[in-house]
Amino acid sequence: MLFGGQSAEHDVSCTTATHVLAAANPERYDLVPVGISRDGQWALADEAIAILSDGDRSLPPQLSPEGSATDLTPVTTPADPTQQVVVLPLFHGPLGEDGTMQGLLELSGVPYVGAGVLSSALSMDKAKSKELLAAFGIKQARWRSFNEYQWPTDEATINTELDTIIDDLGLPCFVKPANMGSSVGVSRAGNKNELLDAIKLALRFDEWIVIEENVVGREIELAVLGNHEPKVSVPGEVMPADDFYSYEDKYLDGKSTNQIPADLPDGVAEELQDLAIEVYRLLRVEGMARVDFFYEDNGRGALLNEVNTIPGFTPISMYPKLWEASGLSYEKLIDELVDLALERNKRRLAKRTTKRS
């Protein structure tokens, strides 16, 4: 189990790891936590377990020398040769959820839970995933994206660009780092000054940002599980207590509420389930993902919001709650994810990587 990491979502990852450690079946799994600090140092099992047992929400910036590692040997080589290693990445955000860690695990030849390199990178990058899905006709909110080097530096051009964004998307609108989750760096802008501040904030977290129109609709989420034959949960509705589903609302205030299954008009649940599977396949996701939609009751209907390939995984997180409501317990969900990781690894290893016969 890998957790922590160098992204702004480090604390969320540590919280997730604590719950997975407590829930995994000890009769089936010998769970070995490996933590990564904010500055990229690796903590091996004993130190990582001590940190999680103490209830810490993060790893210390500096780890003791005996608690660090420079390679993946402790992760990829089981102490008992009759056992099978499966890595469970529990990172959220860049340098973990975005294909970087998945690439390292691919090079190591070890089975791991969740999406592969390409689908992790595509799903993490909101701008690129929106472009790809738009090409396949998936309905989304109106949006714009740009790189920090495309943003003007002189005041007059900045003012013109802000006016153009407002004319195109309206106010309020939302500004997001393209490669971040858990609502980190996300702002709701209600006027031109707030829009400029929101853009500056988002650019602190990523080179690419996304600006989206404000959708007056319901936030509906679905959990998808599987490789070539994915299955989908019942839909659930998030009812934020804040102006939007902010980081504070998700993890600190605890005031948001969920309704599972969501109370939707006839046929809408099935439509959303079909769409979730379609998006999952278009992005070539395997293992798991949470697919989030906006739903306008008297407007455009279902609008894709985003795809999260390592969703929150605490017992109160939406992904496991959706599966529990669909008849799959938290413990059995972990079992299925491990089995899917082994199936995919076996399939990939059967493919040749050289010209030798």
C-alpha positions in Angstrom: 0.0 0.0 0.0 1.5 3.3 -1.1 0.3 6.5 0.4 1.2 10.1 1.1 3.0 11.7 -1.8 4.2 15.1 -2.8 0.9 16.7 -4.0 -1.3 19.1 -2.2 -3.6 16.2 -1.5 -1.1 14.5 0.8 -3.3 14.6 3.9 -6.3 13.1 2.1 -4.1 10.2 0.9 -2.9 9.5 4.5 -6.5 9.5 5.8 -7.5 7.0 3.0 -4.6 4.7 3.9 -5.6 4.6 7.5 -9.0 3.3 6.7 -7.8 0.8 4.1 -5.3 -0.6 6.6 -8.1 -1.1 9.1 -10.5 -2.7 6.7 -8.4 -5.1 4.6 -8.9 -8.7 5.5 -5.8 -9.8 7.5 -6.5 -13.5 6.7 -6.1 -12.8 3.0 -3.6 -9.9 3.0 -0.3 -9.1 4.6 -0.6 -5.4 4.2 2.7 -3.4 4.1 2.2 0.4 4.2 4.9 2.4 2.4 4.6 6.1 2.9 6.1 8.9 0.8 6.7 12.3 2.5 6.0 15.7 1.0 9.6 16.0 -0.2 9.6 12.5 -1.8 11.3 10.4 0.9 10.0 6.8 1.3 9.1 5.4 4.7 9.2 1.6 5.0 6.6 -0.6 6.8 7.4 -0.1 10.5 7.7 3.7 10.4 4.7 4.0 8.1 2.5 1.8 10.3 3.5 3.8 13.4 2.5 7.1 11.6 -0.9 5.7 10.6 -1.5 4.1 14.0 -0.9 7.5 15.7 -3.7 8.9 13.5 -1.5 11.5 11.8 -2.9 13.0 8.6 0.5 13.4 7.0 4.1 12.2 7.0 6.8 14.4 8.4 8.7 16.5 5.9 11.9 14.7 6.8 12.0 11.0 7.6 14.8 9.2 9.6 17.4 7.5 7.5 16.3 4.1 8.6 12.8 4.9 7.5 13.7 5.8 3.9 14.1 3.8 0.8 15.7 4.4 -2.6 14.0 1.6 -4.6 10.9 -0.5 -4.8 12.5 -3.8 -3.7 10.6 -3.9 -0.3 7.3 -3.4 -2.3 7.9 -5.7 -5.3 9.6 -8.7 -3.6 7.5 -10.7 -1.2 9.2 -12.2 1.9 7.4 -15.4 1.2 7.9 -16.6 -2.4 4.6 -18.3 -2.4 2.8 -15.0 -2.0 1.8 -12.6 -4.8 2.6 -8.9 -4.4 -0.1 -6.4 -5.5 0.5 -2.7 -5.0 -2.4 -0.5 -3.9 -1.6 3.1 -4.8 -3.6 5.4 -2.6 -2.3 8.7 -3.8 -4.4 11.7 -4.8 -3.2 14.3 -7.2 0.1 14.8 -9.1 3.1 12.5 -8.7 0.9 9.5 -7.8 -2.6 9.6 -9.5 -1.4 11.1 -12.8 0.4 8.1 -14.3 3.8 8.8 -12.8 3.6 6.1 -10.1 1.8 3.8 -12.4 4.7 4.1 -14.9 7.2 3.2 -12.1 5.1 0.2 -11.2 4.8 -0.9 -14.8 8.6 -0.8 -15.1 8.9 -2.9 -12.0 6.5 -5.5 -13.4 4.4 -5.6 -10.3 0.5 -5.8 -10.4 -1.1 -2.7 -9.1 -4.7 -1.6 -8.4 -6.4 1.0 -10.6 -6.0 2.7 -13.9 -2.9 2.4 -16.1 -0.4 5.0 -17.2 -2.4 6.5 -20.1 -5.8 6.5 -18.5 -4.4 7.9 -15.2 -2.7 10.8 -17.0 -5.7 11.5 -19.2 -8.2 11.5 -16.4 -6.0 13.6 -14.2 -5.6 16.3 -16.8 -9.0 17.9 -16.9 -8.2 20.0 -20.0 -7.0 17.1 -22.1 -9.7 14.7 -21.0 -12.4 17.3 -21.8 -10.9 17.7 -25.3 -10.8 14.0 -25.9 -14.3 13.4 -24.6 -15.7 16.3 -26.5 -14.4 14.7 -29.7 -16.6 11.7 -29.0 -19.7 13.9 -28.4 -19.8 13.6 -24.6 -21.8 16.6 -23.3 -20.0 18.9 -20.8 -20.3 22.3 -19.3 -18.8 25.2 -21.4 -15.2 25.6 -20.6 -11.8 27.1 -21.6 -8.3 26.0 -20.7 -4.9 27.6 -21.2 -1.2 27.3 -20.1 0.4 29.9 -17.8 2.7 31.0 -20.7 -0.4 31.8 -22.7 -1.7 34.2 -20.0 -0.9 37.8 -20.8 1.4 39.9 -18.6 0.3 43.5 -19.4 -2.7 45.0 -17.6 -4.6 46.0 -20.7 -4.4 42.6 -22.4 -5.3 40.9 -19.1 -8.4 43.0 -18.8 -9.4 42.2 -22.3 -8.9 38.5 -21.7 -11.0 38.6 -18.6 -13.8 40.3 -20.4 -13.6 37.6 -23.1 -13.9 34.8 -20.6 -16.8 36.5 -18.9 -18.6 37.0 -22.2 -18.0 33.4 -23.1 -18.7 31.6 -19.8 -20.7 34.1 -17.8 -20.5 34.8 -14.1 -20.2 33.2 -11.7 -17.7 30.7 -13.1 -15.2 28.2 -11.7 -11.5 28.1 -12.1 -9.5 24.9 -11.5 -5.9 23.7 -11.8 -6.1 21.1 -14.6 -4.1 18.5 -12.7 -5.4 18.5 -9.2 -8.2 16.9 -7.2 -10.1 17.2 -3.9 -11.1 20.7 -5.0 -7.6 22.0 -4.1 -7.0 25.4 -5.8 -10.6 25.6 -7.1 -12.4 29.0 -6.8 -15.8 30.4 -7.6 -15.5 33.8 -9.3 -18.4 36.2 -9.0 -16.8 39.2 -10.7 -13.8 40.2 -12.7 -11.5 40.8 -9.8 -12.4 37.5 -8.3 -11.8 35.8 -11.6 -8.3 37.3 -11.8 -7.6 36.1 -8.2 -8.9 32.7 -9.0 -6.7 32.3 -12.1 -3.6 33.4 -10.0 -4.5 30.8 -7.3 -5.0 28.0 -9.8 -1.7 28.8 -11.5 0.0 28.2 -8.1 -0.9 24.5 -8.4 -0.5 23.8 -12.1 0.8 25.2 -15.4 -2.6 24.4 -17.0 -5.9 25.7 -15.7 -9.6 25.1 -16.7 -12.3 27.7 -16.4 -15.9 26.4 -16.5 -19.3 28.0 -16.6 -21.5 27.7 -13.5 -23.9 24.9 -14.0 -27.2 25.1 -12.0 -27.8 21.5 -11.6 -27.5 18.5 -9.4 -24.1 16.8 -8.7 -24.5 13.1 -9.4 -21.7 10.6 -9.0 -21.3 6.9 -10.0 -18.7 4.3 -9.2 -17.3 2.1 -11.9 -15.4 -1.1 -11.3 -13.7 -3.5 -13.8 -11.3 -4.1 -16.6 -12.8 -5.2 -20.0 -16.2 -5.7 -18.6 -16.8 -2.9 -16.1 -19.9 -2.6 -13.9 -21.4 0.5 -12.5 -23.1 1.3 -9.2 -26.3 3.1 -8.5 -26.0 6.9 -8.8 -25.6 9.0 -5.7 -26.2 12.7 -5.3 -23.9 15.1 -3.4 -25.6 18.1 -1.7 -22.8 20.6 -0.8 -23.2 22.8 2.2 -20.8 25.4 0.7 -21.2 27.4 -2.5 -19.7 24.4 -4.2 -18.2 21.1 -3.2 -15.0 22.6 -1.8 -12.1 21.0 0.0 -13.4 22.3 3.4 -16.9 20.9 2.6 -15.4 17.5 1.6 -12.9 17.0 4.4 -13.0 19.6 7.2 -16.5 20.9 7.8 -18.3 17.6 7.1 -21.6 19.5 6.4 -22.3 18.2 2.9 -24.8 15.4 2.6 -25.3 12.5 0.2 -28.4 10.7 -1.1 -27.8 7.1 -2.3 -29.4 6.2 -4.5 -30.1 9.6 -6.0 -33.8 10.4 -6.5 -33.8 10.9 -10.3 -36.6 11.0 -13.0 -37.5 7.8 -14.7 -34.8 6.5 -17.0 -32.2 9.0 -15.9 -30.3 6.6 -13.6 -29.9 4.1 -16.5 -28.8 7.0 -18.8 -26.1 8.1 -16.4 -24.9 4.5 -15.8 -24.6 4.0 -19.5 -22.7 7.3 -19.9 -20.4 6.4 -17.0 -19.4 3.2 -18.7 -18.9 4.9 -22.0 -16.6 7.6 -20.5 -14.7 4.9 -18.6 -14.0 3.0 -21.8 -13.2 6.1 -23.8 -10.5 7.0 -21.3 -9.3 3.4 -21.3 -9.7 3.1 -17.5 -9.3 -0.2 -15.8 -9.7 -1.1 -12.1 -11.9 1.7 -10.8 -13.0 5.2 -11.2 -15.7 7.6 -9.9 -17.5 9.4 -12.8 -19.1 12.7 -11.8 -21.9 14.5 -13.7 -24.0 17.6 -13.4 -27.7 17.0 -14.1 -29.9 19.9 -15.3 -33.5 18.8 -14.6 -35.0 21.2 -17.1 -32.0 22.0 -19.3 -29.3 20.0 -21.0 -29.7 16.9 -18.9 -26.5 15.0 -18.0 -23.2 16.9 -18.3 -19.9 15.2 -17.5 -17.9 16.9 -14.8 -14.8 14.7 -14.3 -13.4 11.2 -13.9 -11.4 10.3 -10.7 -9.3 7.2 -11.1 -8.2 7.1 -7.4 -11.4 8.3 -5.6 -11.6 8.8 -1.9 -11.6 5.4 -0.3 -12.6 6.0 3.4 -15.7 4.1 4.5 -17.6 7.4 4.3 -16.3 8.3 0.8 -18.7 8.3 -2.1 -17.0 5.5 -4.0 -17.3 2.7 -1.4 -20.6 4.0 -0.2 -22.0 3.7 -3.8 -20.8 0.1 -4.0 -22.2 -0.7 -0.6 -25.6 0.6 -1.7 -25.2 -1.6 -4.8 -24.5 -4.7 -2.7 -20.7 -4.8 -2.5 -19.1 -4.3 0.9 -16.0 -2.3 1.6 -14.0 -5.5 2.3 -15.3 -7.3 -0.8 -14.5 -4.1 -2.9 -10.9 -4.4 -1.9 -10.9 -8.1 -2.9 -12.3 -7.3 -6.3 -9.8 -4.6 -6.9 -6.9 -6.9 -6.1 -8.3 -9.6 -8.4 -8.6 -7.1 -11.2 -5.0 -6.0 -10.7 -3.8 -9.6 -11.0 -5.9 -10.2 -14.1 -4.6 -7.2 -15.9 -1.0 -7.9 -15.0 -1.2 -11.4 -16.2 -2.8 -10.2 -19.5 -0.1 -7.5 -20.0 2.8 -9.8 -19.3 1.5 -12.2 -21.9 2.2 -9.6 -24.6 5.6 -9.6 -26.3 7.8 -6.5 -25.8 10.7 -7.7 -28.1 11.0 -9.2 -31.6 12.3 -12.5 -30.3 10.1 -15.5 -31.0 
